[in-house]
Amino acid sequence: MKKFVSILLSLVLACSFIFANGQSEKGKSAAASKKKLLIGVSIWSSTDTLGSQCKRILDAAAKAMDVDIMYVDQGHISEQVTASADTLCAAGCDGIIICNSASAEMTSVINTCTKNKVYCAQFFRIINQKSNPNEYALACKSPYYVGAVHENEVDNGKNLVTILCNKGCRKIALEGWEAGDATFLLRWEGYKAGIDAWNNAHPGDKAVLLDPQYGGTTSDTGRATAEAIINANRSIDALIVAGGGGDTLVGALAAIDSMGLKGKIQVVSTDFLADLDKQLATGGMSAESGGHYCDPLFAFMLVYNAIKGKYQTSTTSFYEITFPYLYVASSADYTAYAKYFVNDLPYNADELRAMANLSEGDLTKAAAVLSIQDVMNRRK
């Protein structure tokens, strides 16, 4: 009898343990299901002019959709770009968006994300199938590479060179940020195409584009490079500062001003400055393309919907969204831009939540139409 009672008691205790353990696991499961999504952002800088604008809209999107967000600044240094993917995956991110430097870096990034089952999308970048066939094939093959959001950089380059040529510039210097950067190479292709188009149309009034010099992504290096360019080429009448987040341009403008050449050297660039209205009014800048800081927002939406299972990924292709530039060439242009893109964001919380529910096709359309007029229409 004692043996029977002992066995019965053991069974009761075992059942109690199984029940309690089951309840505990259910509790853990429930807690896990309530855990916020974490989306990582690998960016050259979250504090310079363009980077801080990107952070502002991404923070607004994360807040609107109750998502946590984590930033890693990698300075467009290859080793740091690839390491950023490891850092974000190790931190438990469900997805990441990345602004890489060279497309070759994406082999490591995609492999890291695939290994960790973390969705990934590029912003301000796309892997060129012709120039980087291996990386492109890997992106298509991975079910965790969602896609890319980028601008038409070749057309951007053409437009800026055309503006300079129409202003009478004939000897144009070029300051890049990092040699081999995927976006810079496309812009440079556009600058050269713009020069060729001008010269073909004006054989008796040709323009020259000098080879690029590289100014990094800080104002100090941007200034030193601009000074070196001007000292070596005293007859230039224009300088293209290709981009690099904005700080390179800040340094270049400071160099031109300190050398007494403000207004004498026409300057165009990409990535709007915080004081662009003042620079346009005083002759510091002739024109600038920009307003594209919402580009990473659409990459964020691609990754968010892939995590949620709304956008199906593929092992043969990926999503691609082309984002428009805004062009500003006067203080009046900038005033309209500032109202909807600087003083306020072009999307409010309700619009961001609605965007998260768009199909991929409608998301692509939303990106393509973003403009000052588009925001004005939505604010009526």
N, C-alpha and C positions, 0 to 999 in steps of 0.2 A: 504494500500500500504506500509506504514511504517513497519507494522507487517510482511509483506511478505519479505521485504528487510532485516529485522532483522533476520528472520529465515534463509534466503539464506546466509547471512553473517556468521551465526553460523555454517551452514553446511560446508561452505568453510573453515572456521577456523578448524573445526573438522577434515575434510579431510586432511588439511595441516599437522595437528598434527599427524594423523595416518601415513601419508606418511613419515614425518620426523622421527617419532619413528621407523617405519619399516626400514628406511635407517640406523638409528642409530644401530638397532639390527643386521642388515646385517654387519655393520662395526665391531661390537663386535664379530660377528661370524667369520668374515674374520680374525680378529686379533687373535681370539682363535685358528683358524686353523693353523696359522703361529707360534703359541707358540711351543717352543722346548720341546721335551720329557724330562722328568726329571727322572733319575734312581738313586735310593738311594743305598748306600753300608753300611751295618752293619758289622763291622770288629773288631777284638780284638784290633788291632792297625794299623794305616796307616803310622806309622813312624819307626817301628822296621825293622829288616833286611828283613824278608819275606813280612811284610805288606807294606813296601815302594815299593818293587818290584811289588806287586799286584797293588798298586795305579798307578804305572808308566804305566803298560800295559792297565789298565782300562781308565786312562786319555787319552791315545793314541787312544783307541777305541772310546771314547766319542767324541773326536775331529774329528776323521775320519768320523763319522756318524752324526756330528752336533747335538749331544745330550748333555744336561746338566747333571752333576753328583754331588751327595752330599754324603759326608762321615759322619758316626757317629762311633767313637771309643768306644767300650763297655767293653774292658778288659776281656772278657769271664766271666764276673760276671753276674749271672743269671738274677738278677733284671734289670741290665743295658741292657742285651741282649733283653729281652722282651720290655723294655721301648724304645729301639732304633726303633722298628717297629712302635710304636705309634708316635715317633718323625718324622720319615720319611714319614709316611702317612699324618700326620698333615701338613707337609711341602709341600704337593701337589705332591708327587712322583707318577708317573704312574706305576712304578714297583720298586721292591727292590731285591737285592741279599744279602744273609746273611750267615756269618760264625758263627753259634751258638756254644754253648758249649755242654750242655746236650740236648738230643733229646726231653726231657720233655718240654723244653722251646718252642718247635715248636707248641704246642697246642695254646698258647697265640699268637704267631707270625702269624700262619695261620688264626686264628679267626679274628685278627686285619686286616689282608690283605683282607680277604673275606668280612668283614663288609664294608671296604672302597673301595672295588673293585680295589685293587692294586695287580698286578701280583707279584709273589714271587718265587725265586729259591734259593736253598742252594749251597754254594761252600765249598770245603774241607769236606763236610759232606753229609750223607744220613741217613734217618730214617730207622733203622733196623726193619723189619717186625716182627721178632721173639722176640726181646728184648723190642720193643715199639709198640705193636699191635694197641693201641688206637690212637697214634700219626700217625702211618702209615695209618690207615683207614681214619683219618681226612684229611691227605694229598691227598689220592686218591679221596676223596669225593669233595674237594674244587675245583671249576673251576678256582680259582686264584692261586693255587699252581701249578707251571709249572713243577718243577722237581729238580734234584740234580746232581751236578758234584762232583766227589770224586775219590780218589785213592784206589787201592787195598792195604789197610793198613796191612792186615794179611800177605800177601806175602812180603810187605816191611819189616815187623818185622822179618820174617824168613830169608830174605836175609842178613840183618844186623847182626843178631846173627851168621849166618853161616860164614860171613866174620871174625868175632871175633874168633870163634872156630878154623877156619883154620889158624889163626895167633897164635894159641897156648893158647888162653885165656880160663881159666877154672872156675874162680870165677868172675861173672859179676854182677855189681851193676846197678840199674836202677833209673833214675831221671825223673819223669813225671812233668807235669805242674799243672794240676788241677784234683783232684780226681773226677771220674765220667764222665770226658770229653769223648764224643762219639768216637772221633778219637784215643785218647790215649788208650781206652779200646781195640780197634781193633788192634793197634800196639802191645799192651801187649800180646794179644792173639797170635799174630805172633811170638813174642820173645819166649814165652813159647813153641809154636809148634816147633820152630827152635831148642830149647834146647832138647826137647823130641826126635826129629829126629836125632840129633847128638848122644845123649846117646844110642838110640836104635842101631845106626850103630857102636858105639864105647863103648861097655859095660865096657871095662877095662880102659877107659879114659874119664870119665864122666865130664860134665860141670854143674855148678850151677848158677841159676839166682836168685838174691836176690829180696825180695819184694820191690816195688817202694816206694820212698820218693818223696814228691812233692815240686817243686821249683818255682811255680808261673810263671809269664811271664816277670819278670824283671831280669836284670843282677845281681842286689844286692841279691835278693832272690835265684837266681840260684847259685850264689857263696856260700852263707851261707849253702844252702842245700847240695851242693857237698862237702863242708868242713865237714859237720856233717856226711855224708855217709862215707867218707874216714876215719875220726877219729874213727868211730864205727866199721870199717871193714878194718883194716890195710893190710889184705892179698889179697884184690881184685886186679885183674890184668886188669880189663876193666870196663868202665862205659858207659852205653847207656844213652844219654840225649835224651829223646823221642821226643822233639820238643818244641813247644810253641812260635814259631815265630822267634827264633834265639837268643833273648836276654838271655834266660835261659842258653843256651850253652855258650855264651860269658862269663857269670859269672862263670860257671863250669870250663871252660878252665883257667880262671884267678886263680881260687882256686888251681887247679892242678899245675899250673906253680909256684905259690907262695909257695907251699909246697914242691917244688923240685922234683916233680913226673912227669914232662913232659917227654913223651916218655916211661915212665915206666908203666903208666896206659894207655891202648889202649882206645881211645874214638871214638865212632860212634854216628851219630845223623841223624836227618831229619830236613831240612830247611837250605839251603846253606848260609854260612857266607860270608860277603863281602871280608874277607881276607882268604878264604878257601885255596887258592893256597899256601899262606905262612904257614898256619897251617899244611898242608899236607907235605910241604917240611921240616919243622922243627920238625915233630913228634907230634905236638899238636893234630892233628886228624889222625885217621887211614883210615876212609872212611865216606862218607856222601851220603844220598839220598836227592834229592831235584830237583831244576829246574822246580818245578810244579807251579810257580807263575802265569802261564797262565790259571790255573784251573778256577779262577773267571771270566776270559774273556769269557769262554764258558757258564757260568751261565748268564753272561751279555747278550750274544747272545740269549739264550733261552728266557729271559724276553723281550728283545727288539722285537723279532719276535712274541711273544705272544701279546704284546701291538699292534703291527702292524697288527695283525690278520693273520699272515703267519703260525704260529704254533697253531693248534687247541688244546685247553686244554680239559681235560676229567673229569668226575665225578666218574670214576672207576679206574683210574691209573694216572701215571705221567711219564715224560721223565727222563731217567737216562743215564748219560755219565760217563764212567770210564776213568780217566786221568792217563797217565804213569809217573812214576818217572824216573829220570836220576840218575845213580850211578857214583860217582867220588871217586877214590881211589889212585890217584897220581897227581903230578903237571902237568904231560902231559895231563891227562884226563881233568884237570881244564882249561888248556890253550885253548883247543878246545871249551869247554863250554863257557868260557868267551867271545870268539870272537863273538858268535851268541846270547848269552843270557844276557851278562853283558854289554859289550861295545856297543852293539846294541840290539834291540828287535827282537825276532824271526818272527814278522810280521810287515810289513810296512803298510802305510795308505791304499794303493790300495788293499793289501791282506786282511786287516780288512774289508774294504767295500765289497769285494767279499765274505768274510766269512758270512756277514750279509744276503747274498742272497742264502746261502746254504739251502737245505732241512734239516730237523732234522736228517735224516739218514746220510747225507753227513757231517753234522756238527760233529756227533759222530765219523765218520771215521777220520775226520781231527784231532780231539783230540787224537785219539788212535795212530796216526802215528807221532805225534810231537816228534822230536829228533834232535840231532845235525846234523845227516845225512839228515833229512827231510829239515832243513833250508838250508843246503849246496846245496841240489838239487834245491830248489826254487831260490837260488841266482845265479845259473849258467847262 
